[in-house]
């Protein structure tokens, strides 16, 4: 029973984490690259945008239609 309480509290802390750019809840968090000058975690959508801004070229950006 003690283990279940610890697991719930960890999940509760994780759901409070928000993206430093769009301030939405983060399901899968990404760490910003140093050259971006951003402190904190990003959601997948904002991370994908930053990759596209800083590294233009022939890479495939997924879920671009969701912007």
Secondary structure, DSSP 8 states (H G I E B T S, - for coil): -HHHHHHHHHHHHHHT-B-TTT--B-SS-EE--GGGT--SEE-HHHHHHHHHHHS-SS---TTGGG-
